[in-house]
Amino acid sequence: MNREWLEACVTAGEFLYGEFPVSVLFKMYSRTYGDASEQEIAASIRESLMMHLEDGIVTPVVVNKGPLMKMFQDADREGNPYASAHYIKSETERLRKIRKIGKDITEYYIPSMSEIKQLITNEYITTKETEDVRKIMERANVDFSTAKKIWGSLLTGKIAPRPAVSNICGKVMTITGGNVDPEDIKEITLRAIDFVNSAPRRCLNGWSPQKLSEKNLTDAYLFKLENLIDEKAFGEAAKMFENDEDDEYDEEPVWPVQNPIVRGQKIGRNEPCPCGSGRKYKNCCGKNV
């Protein structure tokens, strides 16, 4: 048995699921190595310091004193979304409650070798969607660590999709002082939505809404552009939207830019936010400007 790889699978499993059946760990390990039985893997878990086995479920070890507890507390304060399960007893119960959100998803997503390595090295999985957001943030001189924390918070259920999208857009808007072209705002927000849909969820047994859709399992968990808009505000905003004749918007959601903005024009704090939230700019993306 490759114990180093087994530990990597345990760590990645904790990140991806919180707690999970030992049968899932066996599938993760066996996808790369076929030299151990499920029983042998279960026996090895009993020797782990970070995770232990309870009735066939691999679950985080909770510590309540000493340097190990301080390590987890420090990691939690620094924004690590996975650390709290190791020193807050109620965290495991919270994770079990949010799992009920996706109770119709019974199959576990089994990550590839590359995804496991990325999880334990970077604490997130690199995808086209994460790289698109990275590029947007780099252009705006925004540290990608913001998006990385949001990715982890989406995974662990500590942030909902709507505020996740708003936070990504708001960070870019704050750095640029609100001087953003409407076309750039559209790109930023659409890429942020793709980012949110590509992030796995513990409540979905490690699946991302995007992968569930691609596998034709369900589209129910996809976050869509119209989800950003209050239903009443959306109708009025749509009326004010001006399409360019050359653009094709067939089967595309209407982008609710309520007030046309020109490049370099600063957004008034009491004007509707260009991200389409339906709120005033000062209460949305311009909150920290």
Buried (B, 14 or more C-beta within 10 A) or exposed (E): BEEEBBBBBBBBBBBBBBBBBBBBBBBBBBBEEEEBEBEEBBBBBEEBEBBBBEEEBBBBEBBEEEEBBEBBBEBBEEEBBBBBBBBBEEBBEBBEEBBEBBEEBEEBBBBEBEBBBBBBEEBBBEBEBBEBBBEBBEEBEBEBEBBBBBBBBBBBBBBEBBEBBBBBBBBBBBBBEBEBBBBBBBBBBBBBBBBBBBBBBBBBBBBBBBBBBEEEBBEEBBBEBEEBBBEEBBEEBBEEBEEEEEEEEEEEBBBBBBBEBEEEBEBEBEBBBBBBBBBBBBEBBBBEB
